[in-house]
Amino acid sequence: MCKDLNTRLIDVTLGDLLEYITPSKQEFVKTLEYDEKKYVHGIDGIAELLGCSKTMVGKYRRDGWIEPAIKQMGRKIVCDAPLALELFGKRK
């Protein structure tokens, strides 16, 4: 692997390039896998997590008990899955 950051790209072999890029890609994939397990996205994701319809998710949001687990910015909705399941178990 080339150790000099000033090495021209034309002088780097494909093996050197892959060796340099691969660790970063692996860390990104590990982070992505962790995030996918922890969060669900959108009303559909919340409905699938709780095993109910999208209409019931709307009702739960209006009731307010699931709101601490949900973050929304504009049209993007992200739900913390473990917290949502915990709140689902404690609801009245």
N, CA, C and O atoms as a GROMACS GRO file, in nm:
protein
  368
    1MET      N    1   0.084  -0.118   0.000
    1MET     CA    2   0.000   0.000   0.000
    1MET      C    3   0.089   0.124   0.000
    1MET      O    4   0.195   0.127   0.063
    2CYS      N    5   0.045   0.225  -0.071
    2CYS     CA    6   0.125   0.347  -0.075
    2CYS      C    7   0.106   0.422   0.057
    2CYS      O    8  -0.005   0.438   0.107
    3LYS      N    9   0.217   0.467   0.111
    3LYS     CA   10   0.212   0.537   0.240
    3LYS      C   11   0.222   0.687   0.225
    3LYS      O   12   0.200   0.761   0.321
    4ASP      N   13   0.255   0.731   0.105
    4ASP     CA   14   0.271   0.873   0.081
    4ASP      C   15   0.142   0.929   0.023
    4ASP      O   16   0.098   0.886  -0.083
    5LEU      N   17   0.080   1.024   0.092
    5LEU     CA   18  -0.046   1.080   0.044
    5LEU      C   19  -0.029   1.168  -0.078
    5LEU      O   20  -0.127   1.208  -0.140
    6ASN      N   21   0.095   1.199  -0.115
    6ASN     CA   22   0.121   1.278  -0.234
    6ASN      C   23   0.146   1.193  -0.357
    6ASN      O   24   0.181   1.246  -0.462
    7THR      N   25   0.130   1.060  -0.346
    7THR     CA   26   0.148   0.972  -0.460
    7THR      C   27   0.039   1.001  -0.563
    7THR      O   28  -0.079   1.016  -0.530
    8ARG      N   29   0.081   1.006  -0.688
    8ARG     CA   30  -0.016   1.032  -0.794
    8ARG      C   31  -0.110   0.914  -0.808
    8ARG      O   32  -0.068   0.800  -0.790
    9LEU      N   33  -0.234   0.939  -0.839
    9LEU     CA   34  -0.334   0.833  -0.853
    9LEU      C   35  -0.296   0.736  -0.964
    9LEU      O   36  -0.326   0.617  -0.954
   10ILE      N   37  -0.231   0.785  -1.067
   10ILE     CA   38  -0.191   0.699  -1.178
   10ILE      C   39  -0.084   0.598  -1.136
   10ILE      O   40  -0.068   0.495  -1.201
   11ASP      N   41  -0.009   0.627  -1.028
   11ASP     CA   42   0.096   0.538  -0.980
   11ASP      C   43   0.047   0.436  -0.877
   11ASP      O   44   0.124   0.351  -0.834
   12VAL      N   45  -0.079   0.443  -0.838
   12VAL     CA   46  -0.135   0.353  -0.738
   12VAL      C   47  -0.198   0.234  -0.810
   12VAL      O   48  -0.270   0.250  -0.908
   13THR      N   49  -0.171   0.114  -0.760
   13THR     CA   50  -0.231  -0.004  -0.819
   13THR      C   51  -0.374  -0.021  -0.766
   13THR      O   52  -0.412   0.038  -0.664
   14LEU      N   53  -0.452  -0.101  -0.836
   14LEU     CA   54  -0.589  -0.126  -0.794
   14LEU      C   55  -0.592  -0.192  -0.656
   14LEU      O   56  -0.679  -0.162  -0.574
   15GLY      N   57  -0.499  -0.283  -0.631
   15GLY     CA   58  -0.490  -0.348  -0.500
   15GLY      C   59  -0.466  -0.249  -0.388
   15GLY      O   60  -0.528  -0.259  -0.282
   16ASP      N   61  -0.375  -0.152  -0.412
   16ASP     CA   62  -0.349  -0.049  -0.312
   16ASP      C   63  -0.474   0.034  -0.285
   16ASP      O   64  -0.506   0.065  -0.170
   17LEU      N   65  -0.542   0.068  -0.392
   17LEU     CA   66  -0.662   0.150  -0.379
   17LEU      C   67  -0.770   0.076  -0.300
   17LEU      O   68  -0.831   0.134  -0.210
   18LEU      N   69  -0.795  -0.049  -0.333
   18LEU     CA   70  -0.896  -0.128  -0.263
   18LEU      C   71  -0.858  -0.149  -0.116
   18LEU      O   72  -0.945  -0.145  -0.028
   19GLU      N   73  -0.731  -0.170  -0.091
   19GLU     CA   74  -0.686  -0.186   0.048
   19GLU      C   75  -0.708  -0.059   0.128
   19GLU      O   76  -0.739  -0.064   0.247
   20TYR      N   77  -0.692   0.055   0.062
   20TYR     CA   78  -0.711   0.183   0.130
   20TYR      C   79  -0.859   0.213   0.153
   20TYR      O   80  -0.895   0.269   0.256
   21ILE      N   81  -0.944   0.177   0.058
   21ILE     CA   82  -1.087   0.210   0.065
   21ILE      C   83  -1.165   0.112   0.151
   21ILE      O   84  -1.256   0.153   0.223
   22THR      N   85  -1.132  -0.016   0.147
   22THR     CA   86  -1.211  -0.121   0.211
   22THR      C   87  -1.236  -0.102   0.360
   22THR      O   88  -1.350  -0.118   0.402
   23PRO      N   89  -1.139  -0.067   0.446
   23PRO     CA   90  -1.170  -0.051   0.588
   23PRO      C   91  -1.276   0.055   0.614
   23PRO      O   92  -1.361   0.037   0.701
   24SER      N   93  -1.272   0.164   0.541
   24SER     CA   94  -1.372   0.268   0.560
   24SER      C   95  -1.510   0.217   0.523
   24SER      O   96  -1.608   0.246   0.592
   25LYS      N   97  -1.518   0.142   0.416
   25LYS     CA   98  -1.646   0.088   0.372
   25LYS      C   99  -1.701  -0.010   0.476
   25LYS      O  100  -1.821  -0.009   0.503
   26GLN      N  101  -1.616  -0.094   0.533
   26GLN     CA  102  -1.661  -0.190   0.633
   26GLN      C  103  -1.716  -0.120   0.757
   26GLN      O  104  -1.819  -0.161   0.810
   27GLU      N  105  -1.648  -0.015   0.803
   27GLU     CA  106  -1.698   0.058   0.919
   27GLU      C  107  -1.833   0.123   0.889
   27GLU      O  108  -1.921   0.125   0.975
   28PHE      N  109  -1.850   0.176   0.767
   28PHE     CA  110  -1.977   0.236   0.728
   28PHE      C  111  -2.087   0.131   0.729
   28PHE      O  112  -2.197   0.159   0.777
   29VAL      N  113  -2.060   0.014   0.678
   29VAL     CA  114  -2.160  -0.092   0.674
   29VAL      C  115  -2.198  -0.135   0.815
   29VAL      O  116  -2.316  -0.158   0.843
   30LYS      N  117  -2.099  -0.146   0.907
   30LYS     CA  118  -2.130  -0.182   1.045
   30LYS      C  119  -2.218  -0.077   1.111
   30LYS      O  120  -2.313  -0.111   1.182
   31THR      N  121  -2.189   0.051   1.086
   31THR     CA  122  -2.270   0.159   1.141
   31THR      C  123  -2.411   0.153   1.085
   31THR      O  124  -2.508   0.170   1.158
   32LEU      N  125  -2.421   0.129   0.955
   32LEU     CA  126  -2.551   0.122   0.889
   32LEU      C  127  -2.633   0.007   0.945
   32LEU      O  128  -2.752   0.023   0.970
   33GLU      N  129  -2.570  -0.110   0.964
   33GLU     CA  130  -2.641  -0.225   1.020
   33GLU      C  131  -2.692  -0.194   1.160
   33GLU      O  132  -2.804  -0.231   1.195
   34TYR      N  133  -2.612  -0.127   1.242
   34TYR     CA  134  -2.652  -0.093   1.377
   34TYR      C  135  -2.772   0.003   1.374
   34TYR      O  136  -2.869  -0.016   1.448
   35ASP      N  137  -2.763   0.105   1.288
   35ASP     CA  138  -2.870   0.203   1.280
   35ASP      C  139  -2.999   0.140   1.230
   35ASP      O  140  -3.108   0.176   1.277
   36GLU      N  141  -2.989   0.048   1.136
   36GLU     CA  142  -3.110  -0.014   1.083
   36GLU      C  143  -3.181  -0.096   1.190
   36GLU      O  144  -3.304  -0.106   1.189
   37LYS      N  145  -3.107  -0.154   1.282
   37LYS     CA  146  -3.168  -0.233   1.387
   37LYS      C  147  -3.234  -0.145   1.492
   37LYS      O  148  -3.330  -0.186   1.557
   38LYS      N  149  -3.184  -0.024   1.510
   38LYS     CA  150  -3.231   0.060   1.617
   38LYS      C  151  -3.346   0.150   1.577
   38LYS      O  152  -3.429   0.186   1.661
   39TYR      N  153  -3.353   0.188   1.451
   39TYR     CA  154  -3.453   0.284   1.407
   39TYR      C  155  -3.542   0.227   1.298
   39TYR      O  156  -3.498   0.143   1.218
   40VAL      N  157  -3.666   0.273   1.295
   40VAL     CA  158  -3.754   0.245   1.182
   40VAL      C  159  -3.793   0.379   1.123
   40VAL      O  160  -3.798   0.480   1.192
   41HIS      N  161  -3.821   0.378   0.994
   41HIS     CA  162  -3.847   0.501   0.922
   41HIS      C  163  -3.990   0.504   0.870
   41HIS      O  164  -4.037   0.408   0.809
   42GLY      N  165  -4.056   0.614   0.893
   42GLY     CA  166  -4.189   0.637   0.838
   42GLY      C  167  -4.300   0.569   0.917
   42GLY      O  168  -4.276   0.487   1.005
   43ILE      N  169  -4.421   0.608   0.881
   43ILE     CA  170  -4.540   0.551   0.945
   43ILE      C  171  -4.550   0.401   0.915
   43ILE      O  172  -4.590   0.323   1.001
   44ASP      N  173  -4.513   0.363   0.793
   44ASP     CA  174  -4.516   0.220   0.757
   44ASP      C  175  -4.423   0.139   0.846
   44ASP      O  176  -4.460   0.030   0.890
   45GLY      N  177  -4.304   0.191   0.872
   45GLY     CA  178  -4.208   0.121   0.958
   45GLY      C  179  -4.258   0.106   1.100
   45GLY      O  180  -4.240   0.002   1.163
   46ILE      N  181  -4.321   0.212   1.151
   46ILE     CA  182  -4.376   0.207   1.288
   46ILE      C  183  -4.491   0.106   1.294
   46ILE      O  184  -4.502   0.030   1.390
   47ALA      N  185  -4.576   0.107   1.191
   47ALA     CA  186  -4.689   0.014   1.186
   47ALA      C  187  -4.639  -0.131   1.182
   47ALA      O  188  -4.694  -0.218   1.250
   48GLU      N  189  -4.535  -0.156   1.104
   48GLU     CA  190  -4.479  -0.291   1.097
   48GLU      C  191  -4.416  -0.331   1.230
   48GLU      O  192  -4.430  -0.445   1.273
   49LEU      N  193  -4.346  -0.238   1.294
   49LEU     CA  194  -4.283  -0.265   1.423
   49LEU      C  195  -4.386  -0.302   1.529
   49LEU      O  196  -4.367  -0.398   1.605
   50LEU      N  197  -4.495  -0.227   1.534
   50LEU     CA  198  -4.598  -0.249   1.636
   50LEU      C  199  -4.700  -0.353   1.596
   50LEU      O  200  -4.780  -0.397   1.679
   51GLY      N  201  -4.700  -0.393   1.469
   51GLY     CA  202  -4.795  -0.494   1.422
   51GLY      C  203  -4.936  -0.439   1.414
   51GLY      O  204  -5.031  -0.507   1.450
   52CYS      N  205  -4.950  -0.317   1.366
   52CYS     CA  206  -5.082  -0.256   1.355
   52CYS      C  207  -5.092  -0.179   1.223
   52CYS      O  208  -4.998  -0.180   1.144
   53SER      N  209  -5.205  -0.115   1.201
   53SER     CA  210  -5.225  -0.040   1.077
   53SER      C  211  -5.169   0.102   1.090
   53SER      O  212  -5.137   0.148   1.199
   54LYS      N  213  -5.156   0.168   0.974
   54LYS     CA  214  -5.109   0.307   0.974
   54LYS      C  215  -5.209   0.397   1.045
   54LYS      O  216  -5.171   0.497   1.106
   55THR      N  217  -5.337   0.364   1.037
   55THR     CA  218  -5.440   0.441   1.105
   55THR      C  219  -5.422   0.434   1.256
   55THR      O  220  -5.437   0.535   1.325
   56MET      N  221  -5.388   0.317   1.307
   56MET     CA  222  -5.365   0.302   1.451
   56MET      C  223  -5.240   0.378   1.495
   56MET      O  224  -5.236   0.432   1.605
   57VAL      N  225  -5.137   0.383   1.410
   57VAL     CA  226  -5.018   0.460   1.443
   57VAL      C  227  -5.056   0.606   1.458
   57VAL      O  228  -5.008   0.674   1.549
   58GLY      N  229  -5.141   0.657   1.369
   58GLY     CA  230  -5.188   0.795   1.379
   58GLY      C  231  -5.264   0.817   1.509
   58GLY      O  232  -5.249   0.921   1.573
   59LYS      N  233  -5.346   0.720   1.549
   59LYS     CA  234  -5.420   0.730   1.675
   59LYS      C  235  -5.325   0.730   1.794
   59LYS      O  236  -5.342   0.808   1.888
   60TYR      N  237  -5.224   0.644   1.789
   60TYR     CA  238  -5.126   0.639   1.897
   60TYR      C  239  -5.051   0.772   1.908
   60TYR      O  240  -5.021   0.818   2.019
   61ARG      N  241  -5.020   0.832   1.794
   61ARG     CA  242  -4.951   0.962   1.796
   61ARG      C  243  -5.042   1.070   1.854
   61ARG      O  244  -4.997   1.155   1.931
   62ARG      N  245  -5.168   1.067   1.818
   62ARG     CA  246  -5.262   1.166   1.873
   62ARG      C  247  -5.279   1.147   2.023
   62ARG      O  248  -5.290   1.245   2.098
   63ASP      N  249  -5.283   1.022   2.069
   63ASP     CA  250  -5.292   0.995   2.212
   63ASP      C  251  -5.167   1.043   2.286
   63ASP      O  252  -5.173   1.076   2.404
   64GLY      N  253  -5.054   1.045   2.216
   64GLY     CA  254  -4.933   1.103   2.270
   64GLY      C  255  -4.838   1.009   2.340
   64GLY      O  256  -4.728   1.052   2.377
   65TRP      N  257  -4.873   0.884   2.361
   65TRP     CA  258  -4.785   0.798   2.438
   65TRP      C  259  -4.662   0.754   2.359
   65TRP      O  260  -4.561   0.718   2.419
   66ILE      N  261  -4.667   0.755   2.227
   66ILE     CA  262  -4.553   0.710   2.147
   66ILE      C  263  -4.462   0.826   2.105
   66ILE      O  264  -4.354   0.803   2.052
   67GLU      N  265  -4.505   0.948   2.126
   67GLU     CA  266  -4.431   1.066   2.080
   67GLU      C  267  -4.286   1.075   2.129
   67GLU      O  268  -4.202   1.121   2.052
   68PRO      N  269  -4.252   1.033   2.252
   68PRO     CA  270  -4.110   1.043   2.293
   68PRO      C  271  -4.016   0.960   2.204
   68PRO      O  272  -3.897   0.990   2.197
   69ALA      N  273  -4.067   0.858   2.138
   69ALA     CA  274  -3.983   0.772   2.054
   69ALA      C  275  -3.973   0.824   1.911
   69ALA      O  276  -3.891   0.773   1.834
   70ILE      N  277  -4.053   0.924   1.874
   70ILE     CA  278  -4.059   0.969   1.735
   70ILE      C  279  -3.992   1.105   1.719
   70ILE      O  280  -4.013   1.196   1.799
   71LYS      N  281  -3.912   1.116   1.614
   71LYS     CA  282  -3.853   1.244   1.574
   71LYS      C  283  -3.903   1.271   1.432
   71LYS      O  284  -3.900   1.182   1.346
   72GLN      N  285  -3.949   1.392   1.408
   72GLN     CA  286  -3.997   1.427   1.276
   72GLN      C  287  -3.941   1.562   1.233
   72GLN      O  288  -3.942   1.658   1.309
   73MET      N  289  -3.891   1.566   1.111
   73MET     CA  290  -3.844   1.690   1.052
   73MET      C  291  -3.906   1.697   0.912
   73MET      O  292  -3.867   1.624   0.821
   74GLY      N  293  -4.001   1.786   0.897
   74GLY     CA  294  -4.072   1.794   0.770
   74GLY      C  295  -4.151   1.668   0.747
   74GLY      O  296  -4.237   1.632   0.828
   75ARG      N  297  -4.122   1.601   0.638
   75ARG     CA  298  -4.193   1.477   0.607
   75ARG      C  299  -4.118   1.352   0.650
   75ARG      O  300  -4.169   1.241   0.636
   76LYS      N  301  -3.998   1.369   0.702
   76LYS     CA  302  -3.917   1.256   0.746
   76LYS      C  303  -3.953   1.219   0.889
   76LYS      O  304  -3.954   1.304   0.978
   77ILE      N  305  -3.984   1.090   0.910
   77ILE     CA  306  -4.019   1.041   1.043
   77ILE      C  307  -3.924   0.926   1.077
   77ILE      O  308  -3.910   0.832   0.999
   78VAL      N  309  -3.861   0.935   1.194
   78VAL     CA  310  -3.771   0.830   1.242
   78VAL      C  311  -3.816   0.794   1.382
   78VAL      O  312  -3.844   0.881   1.465
   79CYS      N  313  -3.824   0.664   1.408
   79CYS     CA  314  -3.871   0.617   1.538
   79CYS      C  315  -3.765   0.528   1.601
   79CYS      O  316  -3.712   0.437   1.537
   80ASP      N  317  -3.735   0.554   1.727
   80ASP     CA  318  -3.643   0.471   1.805
   80ASP      C  319  -3.717   0.343   1.842
   80ASP      O  320  -3.805   0.344   1.929
   81ALA      N  321  -3.682   0.232   1.776
   81ALA     CA  322  -3.758   0.107   1.791
   81ALA      C  323  -3.760   0.052   1.933
   81ALA      O  324  -3.869   0.020   1.982
   82PRO      N  325  -3.646   0.040   2.003
   82PRO     CA  326  -3.653  -0.014   2.139
   82PRO      C  327  -3.739   0.071   2.233
   82PRO      O  328  -3.814   0.017   2.314
   83LEU      N  329  -3.727   0.203   2.222
   83LEU     CA  330  -3.807   0.292   2.307
   83LEU      C  331  -3.956   0.279   2.273
   83LEU      O  332  -4.040   0.278   2.363
   84ALA      N  333  -3.988   0.271   2.144
   84ALA     CA  334  -4.127   0.258   2.105
   84ALA      C  335  -4.187   0.128   2.159
   84ALA      O  336  -4.301   0.127   2.206
   85LEU      N  337  -4.111   0.020   2.152
   85LEU     CA  338  -4.162  -0.108   2.204
   85LEU      C  339  -4.179  -0.103   2.356
   85LEU      O  340  -4.273  -0.160   2.411
   86GLU      N  341  -4.088  -0.035   2.423
   86GLU     CA  342  -4.099  -0.018   2.569
   86GLU      C  343  -4.224   0.062   2.604
   86GLU      O  344  -4.298   0.024   2.694
   87LEU      N  345  -4.247   0.172   2.532
   87LEU     CA  346  -4.365   0.254   2.556
   87LEU      C  347  -4.492   0.179   2.521
   87LEU      O  348  -4.595   0.196   2.587
   88PHE      N  349  -4.487   0.098   2.417
   88PHE     CA  350  -4.603   0.018   2.375
   88PHE      C  351  -4.642  -0.079   2.486
   88PHE      O  352  -4.761  -0.102   2.511
   89GLY      N  353  -4.541  -0.136   2.554
   89GLY     CA  354  -4.569  -0.228   2.664
   89GLY      C  355  -4.625  -0.160   2.788
   89GLY      O  356  -4.695  -0.223   2.867
   90LYS      N  357  -4.595  -0.031   2.806
   90LYS     CA  358  -4.640   0.042   2.925
   90LYS      C  359  -4.768   0.122   2.904
   90LYS      O  360  -4.819   0.181   2.999
   91ARG      N  361  -4.821   0.125   2.782
   91ARG     CA  362  -4.937   0.211   2.755
   91ARG      C  363  -5.059   0.167   2.835
   91ARG      O  364  -5.071   0.054   2.881
   92LYS      N  365  -5.149   0.264   2.849
   92LYS     CA  366  -5.271   0.239   2.929
   92LYS      C  367  -5.374   0.165   2.848
   92LYS      O  368  -5.483   0.135   2.898
   0.00000   0.00000   0.00000
